[in-house]
Amino acid sequence: MSIAELIFQESKELPEFEAQEVLDFVAFLKQKLKTKHDTKPKKESLIAAFELLSQMPDDFMNDRVDDLPQEREAW
């Protein structure tokens, strides 16, 4: 018997309110899975970002670092 079938069998024995809670929990898990899948960076996006970085000049941050205080007390 599959897990889905076991859940079905067990849920048939529950009172209506508790069965609704199980259904709500299933909906929550599905939404959580969808959100997790949607927020995962796409491989293509990462490749594009690294390509942009590779096109930057080697010294593109030098001016910015020079603008920052080097001593902690100067922060």
DSSP file (Angstrom, degrees, kcal/mol; ACC not computed):
  #  RESIDUE AA STRUCTURE BP1 BP2  ACC     N-H-->O    O-->H-N    N-H-->O    O-->H-N    TCO  KAPPA ALPHA  PHI   PSI    X-CA   Y-CA   Z-CA
    1    1 A M              0   0    0      0, 0.0     2,-0.0     0, 0.0     0, 0.0   0.000 360.0 360.0 360.0 133.7    0.0    0.0    0.0
    2    2 A S     >  -     0   0    0      1,-0.1     4,-2.2     4,-0.0     5,-0.2  -0.266 360.0-110.0 -75.9 165.6    1.4    3.4   -1.0
    3    3 A I  H  > S+     0   0    0      1,-0.2     4,-2.8     2,-0.2     5,-0.2   0.907 120.0  54.8 -61.5 -42.3    1.8    6.3    1.5
    4    4 A A  H  > S+     0   0    0      1,-0.2     4,-2.3     2,-0.2    -1,-0.2   0.902 108.5  48.6 -59.1 -40.9   -1.1    8.2   -0.3
    5    5 A E  H  > S+     0   0    0      2,-0.2     4,-2.7     1,-0.2    -1,-0.2   0.888 110.6  50.9 -66.9 -38.7   -3.3    5.2    0.2
    6    6 A L  H  X S+     0   0    0     -4,-2.2     4,-2.7     2,-0.2     5,-0.2   0.919 110.1  49.4 -63.9 -43.1   -2.4    4.9    3.9
    7    7 A I  H  X S+     0   0    0     -4,-2.8     4,-2.6     2,-0.2    -2,-0.2   0.922 111.7  49.6 -61.3 -42.9   -3.1    8.6    4.4
    8    8 A F  H  X S+     0   0    0     -4,-2.3     4,-1.6    -5,-0.2    -2,-0.2   0.939 111.9  47.6 -60.1 -48.4   -6.5    8.1    2.7
    9    9 A Q  H  X S+     0   0    0     -4,-2.7     4,-0.6     1,-0.2     3,-0.2   0.928 115.1  45.1 -60.2 -46.3   -7.3    5.1    4.9
   10   10 A E  H >< S+     0   0    0     -4,-2.7     3,-1.1     1,-0.2     4,-0.3   0.895 110.6  53.8 -65.5 -40.0   -6.3    6.9    8.1
   11   11 A S  H >< S+     0   0    0     -4,-2.6     3,-1.2     1,-0.3    -1,-0.2   0.789  97.2  65.5 -69.4 -25.6   -8.1   10.1    7.1
   12   12 A K  H 3< S+     0   0    0     -4,-1.6    -1,-0.3     1,-0.2    -2,-0.2   0.774 100.2  53.0 -64.3 -24.6  -11.4    8.2    6.5
   13   13 A E  T << S+     0   0    0     -3,-1.1    -1,-0.2    -4,-0.6    -2,-0.2   0.531  92.5  95.6 -88.6  -6.6  -11.5    7.4   10.3
   14   14 A L  S <  S-     0   0    0     -3,-1.2    -3,-0.0    -4,-0.3     2,-0.0  -0.518  83.3-105.2 -84.9 150.4  -11.1   11.0   11.4
   15   15 A P     >  -     0   0    0      0, 0.0     4,-2.4     0, 0.0     5,-0.2  -0.334  42.5-101.2 -63.1 158.9  -13.9   13.3   12.3
   16   16 A E  H  > S+     0   0    0      1,-0.2     4,-2.2     2,-0.2     5,-0.2   0.870 119.9  51.7 -54.1 -45.1  -14.7   15.9    9.6
   17   17 A F  H  > S+     0   0    0      1,-0.2     4,-1.6     2,-0.2    -1,-0.2   0.925 112.5  44.8 -61.9 -45.9  -12.9   18.8   11.4
   18   18 A E  H  > S+     0   0    0      1,-0.2     4,-1.9     2,-0.2    -1,-0.2   0.857 110.6  54.6 -68.1 -35.0   -9.6   16.8   11.8
   19   19 A A  H  X S+     0   0    0     -4,-2.4     4,-2.2     1,-0.2    -1,-0.2   0.890 106.6  52.3 -63.5 -38.2   -9.8   15.5    8.2
   20   20 A Q  H  X S+     0   0    0     -4,-2.2     4,-2.6    -5,-0.2    -2,-0.2   0.876 106.1  54.0 -64.7 -37.1  -10.1   19.2    7.1
   21   21 A E  H  X S+     0   0    0     -4,-1.6     4,-2.3     2,-0.2    -2,-0.2   0.898 107.7  50.2 -62.5 -40.5   -6.9   19.9    9.2
   22   22 A V  H  X S+     0   0    0     -4,-1.9     4,-2.2     2,-0.2    -2,-0.2   0.931 111.2  48.6 -62.3 -45.1   -5.1   17.1    7.3
   23   23 A L  H  X S+     0   0    0     -4,-2.2     4,-2.2     1,-0.2    -2,-0.2   0.901 110.4  51.0 -61.8 -41.6   -6.2   18.6    4.0
   24   24 A D  H  X S+     0   0    0     -4,-2.6     4,-2.3     1,-0.2    -1,-0.2   0.892 109.3  51.3 -61.8 -39.9   -5.1   22.0    5.1
   25   25 A F  H  X S+     0   0    0     -4,-2.3     4,-2.5     2,-0.2    -2,-0.2   0.893 107.9  51.6 -65.9 -39.6   -1.7   20.6    6.0
   26   26 A V  H  X S+     0   0    0     -4,-2.2     4,-2.3     2,-0.2    -2,-0.2   0.924 110.1  49.5 -61.4 -44.0   -1.4   18.9    2.6
   27   27 A A  H  X S+     0   0    0     -4,-2.2     4,-2.3     1,-0.2    -2,-0.2   0.899 110.2  51.5 -61.4 -40.7   -2.2   22.3    1.0
   28   28 A F  H  X S+     0   0    0     -4,-2.3     4,-2.6     1,-0.2    -2,-0.2   0.924 109.9  48.7 -61.3 -45.6    0.5   23.9    3.2
   29   29 A L  H  X S+     0   0    0     -4,-2.5     4,-2.3     1,-0.2    -2,-0.2   0.892 110.7  50.6 -63.4 -40.0    3.1   21.4    2.2
   30   30 A K  H  X S+     0   0    0     -4,-2.3     4,-2.3     2,-0.2    -1,-0.2   0.911 112.3  46.8 -64.1 -42.0    2.3   21.8   -1.5
   31   31 A Q  H  X S+     0   0    0     -4,-2.3     4,-2.8     2,-0.2    -2,-0.2   0.899 111.3  51.9 -66.5 -40.0    2.6   25.6   -1.2
   32   32 A K  H  X S+     0   0    0     -4,-2.6     4,-2.4     2,-0.2    -2,-0.2   0.909 111.0  47.7 -62.0 -42.7    5.9   25.2    0.7
   33   33 A L  H  X S+     0   0    0     -4,-2.3     4,-2.3     2,-0.2    -2,-0.2   0.904 112.4  49.0 -64.9 -42.5    7.3   22.9   -2.0
   34   34 A K  H  X S+     0   0    0     -4,-2.3     4,-2.6     2,-0.2    -2,-0.2   0.918 112.1  48.5 -63.6 -44.1    6.2   25.3   -4.8
   35   35 A T  H  X S+     0   0    0     -4,-2.8     4,-1.8     2,-0.2    -2,-0.2   0.910 111.3  50.1 -63.1 -42.9    7.7   28.3   -3.0
   36   36 A K  H  X S+     0   0    0     -4,-2.4     4,-0.6     1,-0.2    -1,-0.2   0.907 113.2  46.2 -61.9 -42.1   11.0   26.4   -2.5
   37   37 A H  H >< S+     0   0    0     -4,-2.3     3,-0.6     1,-0.2    -2,-0.2   0.892 112.2  51.1 -68.1 -39.9   11.1   25.5   -6.1
   38   38 A D  H 3< S+     0   0    0     -4,-2.6    -1,-0.2     1,-0.2    -2,-0.2   0.794 109.8  49.3 -69.3 -28.9   10.3   29.0   -7.3
   39   39 A T  H 3< S+     0   0    0     -4,-1.8    -1,-0.2    -5,-0.2    -2,-0.2   0.552  82.7 108.0 -90.8  -7.1   13.0   30.6   -5.2
   40   40 A K  S << S-     0   0    0     -4,-0.6    -3,-0.0    -3,-0.6     2,-0.0  -0.555  80.4-111.5 -70.8 127.4   15.8   28.3   -6.3
   41   41 A P        -     0   0    0      0, 0.0     2,-0.2     0, 0.0    -1,-0.1  -0.331  31.0-119.4 -61.2 138.4   18.1   30.2   -8.6
   42   42 A K     >  -     0   0    0      1,-0.1     4,-2.0    -3,-0.0     3,-0.3  -0.556  12.7-127.9 -77.9 142.5   18.0   29.0  -12.2
   43   43 A K  H  > S+     0   0    0      1,-0.2     4,-2.4    -2,-0.2     5,-0.2   0.883 110.8  54.9 -57.0 -40.0   21.2   27.7  -13.6
   44   44 A E  H  > S+     0   0    0      1,-0.2     4,-2.4     2,-0.2    -1,-0.2   0.878 105.7  52.1 -63.1 -37.7   20.8   30.0  -16.6
   45   45 A S  H  > S+     0   0    0     -3,-0.3     4,-2.2     2,-0.2    -1,-0.2   0.909 110.3  47.8 -65.2 -42.2   20.6   33.0  -14.3
   46   46 A L  H  X S+     0   0    0     -4,-2.0     4,-2.4     2,-0.2    -2,-0.2   0.910 111.2  50.5 -66.0 -41.3   23.8   32.1  -12.4
   47   47 A I  H  X S+     0   0    0     -4,-2.4     4,-2.2     1,-0.2    -2,-0.2   0.930 110.8  49.5 -61.6 -44.8   25.6   31.5  -15.7
   48   48 A A  H  X S+     0   0    0     -4,-2.4     4,-2.1     1,-0.2    -1,-0.2   0.895 110.5  50.8 -61.8 -40.6   24.5   35.0  -17.0
   49   49 A A  H  X S+     0   0    0     -4,-2.2     4,-2.3     1,-0.2    -1,-0.2   0.921 110.9  47.5 -64.3 -43.8   25.6   36.6  -13.7
   50   50 A F  H  X S+     0   0    0     -4,-2.4     4,-2.2     1,-0.2    -1,-0.2   0.856 109.3  54.4 -67.2 -33.3   29.1   35.0  -13.9
   51   51 A E  H  X S+     0   0    0     -4,-2.2     4,-0.9     2,-0.2    -1,-0.2   0.912 108.7  48.8 -64.8 -41.3   29.4   36.0  -17.6
   52   52 A L  H >< S+     0   0    0     -4,-2.1     3,-0.7     1,-0.2     4,-0.5   0.919 111.5  49.6 -63.0 -43.0   28.7   39.7  -16.6
   53   53 A L  H >< S+     0   0    0     -4,-2.3     3,-1.2     1,-0.2    -1,-0.2   0.881 105.6  56.8 -63.5 -36.8   31.2   39.5  -13.8
   54   54 A S  H 3< S+     0   0    0     -4,-2.2    -1,-0.2     1,-0.3    -2,-0.2   0.746 103.0  56.0 -67.7 -21.0   33.8   38.0  -16.2
   55   55 A Q  T << S+     0   0    0     -4,-0.9    -1,-0.3    -3,-0.7    -2,-0.2   0.572  85.5 102.0 -85.9  -9.8   33.4   41.1  -18.4
   56   56 A M  S <  S-     0   0    0     -3,-1.2    -3,-0.0    -4,-0.5     2,-0.0  -0.467  84.2-103.3 -74.0 144.9   34.2   43.5  -15.6
   57   57 A P    >   -     0   0    0      0, 0.0     3,-1.7     0, 0.0     4,-0.2  -0.339  29.4-116.0 -64.3 151.9   37.7   45.0  -15.6
   58   58 A D  T 3  S+     0   0    0      1,-0.3     3,-0.3     2,-0.1    -2,-0.1   0.806 113.6  44.6 -59.5 -30.7   40.0   43.5  -13.1
   59   59 A D  T >> S+     0   0    0      1,-0.2     3,-1.3     2,-0.1     4,-0.5   0.103  72.7 120.0-103.3  23.2   40.4   46.8  -11.2
   60   60 A F  T <4 S+     0   0    0     -3,-1.7     4,-0.3     1,-0.3    -1,-0.2   0.733  80.7  42.9 -64.5 -20.8   36.7   47.8  -11.1
   61   61 A M  T 3> S+     0   0    0     -3,-0.3     4,-2.3    -4,-0.2    -1,-0.3   0.513  87.6  92.0 -99.3  -5.9   36.6   47.8   -7.3
   62   62 A N  H <> S+     0   0    0     -3,-1.3     4,-2.0     1,-0.2     5,-0.2   0.915  86.9  47.7 -57.8 -46.4   39.9   49.6   -6.7
   63   63 A D  H  X S+     0   0    0     -4,-0.5     4,-1.1     1,-0.2    -1,-0.2   0.888 111.7  51.2 -62.7 -38.6   38.4   53.1   -6.6
   64   64 A R  H  > S+     0   0    0     -4,-0.3     4,-0.7     1,-0.2     3,-0.4   0.904 108.9  49.9 -66.1 -41.7   35.7   52.0   -4.2
   65   65 A V  H >< S+     0   0    0     -4,-2.3     3,-0.8     1,-0.2    -1,-0.2   0.886 107.2  55.0 -65.7 -37.8   38.1   50.4   -1.8
   66   66 A D  H 3< S+     0   0    0     -4,-2.0    -1,-0.2     1,-0.2    -2,-0.2   0.790 102.7  57.8 -66.1 -26.4   40.2   53.5   -1.7
   67   67 A D  H 3< S+     0   0    0     -4,-1.1    -1,-0.2    -3,-0.4    -2,-0.2   0.716  92.3  86.0 -74.7 -21.1   37.2   55.6   -0.7
   68   68 A L  S << S-     0   0    0     -3,-0.8     2,-0.1    -4,-0.7     7,-0.1  -0.557  90.7-104.9 -84.8 143.2   36.6   53.5    2.4
   69   69 A P        -     0   0    0      0, 0.0    -1,-0.1     0, 0.0    -2,-0.1  -0.458  25.5-158.2 -63.3 135.5   38.3   54.2    5.7
   70   70 A Q  S    S+     0   0    0     -2,-0.1     2,-0.4    -4,-0.1    -2,-0.0   0.746  71.3  70.0 -89.5 -25.3   41.0   51.6    6.2
   71   71 A E  S >  S-     0   0    0      1,-0.1     3,-0.9     2,-0.0     4,-0.4  -0.747  79.7-133.4 -95.2 141.5   41.3   52.0   10.0
   72   72 A R  G >  S+     0   0    0     -2,-0.4     3,-1.6     1,-0.3    -1,-0.1   0.867 105.7  59.1 -59.8 -37.6   38.5   50.8   12.2
   73   73 A E  G 3  S+     0   0    0      1,-0.3    -1,-0.3     2,-0.1    -3,-0.0   0.794  98.7  59.7 -64.2 -26.5   38.5   54.0   14.2
   74   74 A A  G <         0   0    0     -3,-0.9    -1,-0.3     1,-0.3    -2,-0.2   0.602 360.0 360.0 -78.2 -10.1   37.7   55.9   11.0
   75   75 A W    <         0   0    0     -3,-1.6    -1,-0.3    -4,-0.4    -2,-0.1   0.518 360.0 360.0 -68.2 360.0   34.5   54.0   10.5
